[in-house]
């Protein structure tokens, strides 16, 4: 694990070596995690992909082991600019993005702002574009309350680990991941957690996402969990429908069976195969 100062904030990241296949001209994949999570959840998937692709994962500003610095900007645009600065530091010119939930929205903004550097996007358990006022207000209110009630000792309770292992997934995760989720839930910086919650769920921001997707000319794919209750497949398909590749039949949407909101852990092998199928062909066309 390494770290770098980006716009005043220390960011924690992990970068695998380039693949050793010799004739492999693949581009790196950058993984962006979701709200109240960290880069840790990508590791099982990276373990499978790193023989074919160089993989970069990092903790978003204010989450995991990354700090918040002195900026008071938690917009999706600001996080896309953090990514740009990280790529500059690592001297990486072009990448594919895989973004989970909140990370998917950040990835779409990055593809718009950095169109010459972002070759394509895979949104995982990410969708939306429909603003339902009452539901969003309830979610925002509950989120703000929860963020204020996070005693540090929560991360040490086995019962809490068990609850997090079951939260928003189809089948319980290994207790290891329940403990990790508890740690990330408690350690997320209040300013970043609250800021991203309020900004990403505002009516203006929700309505912007479909516009952004419709403007993107890079490949954009959406992977949904069939049993995701946080981001239901119908909302994933709705956002995906604004991209030209949807083509009326959802050709840019993939639905993983027996899968909730944590596809990278629930269906690691299947997701690995989906990503290989999506990325190998675009990579080959660039050789």
Secondary structure, 3 states (H helix, E strand, C coil): CEEEEECCEEEEEEECCCCCCCCCCCCEEEEECCCCCCHHHHHHHHHHHCCCCCEEEECCCCCCCCCCCCCCCCCHHHHHHHHHHHHHHHCCCCEEEEEECHHHHHHHHHHHHCCCCEEEEEEECCCCCCCCHHHHHHHHHHHHHHHHCCCHHHHHCHHHHHHHHHCCCCCCCCHHHHHHHHHHHHHCCHHHHHHHHHHHCCHHHHHHHHHHHHHCCCEEEEEEECCCCCCCHHHHHHHHCCCHHHCCCCCCEEEECCCCCCHHHHCHHHHHHHHHHHHHHHHHHHC
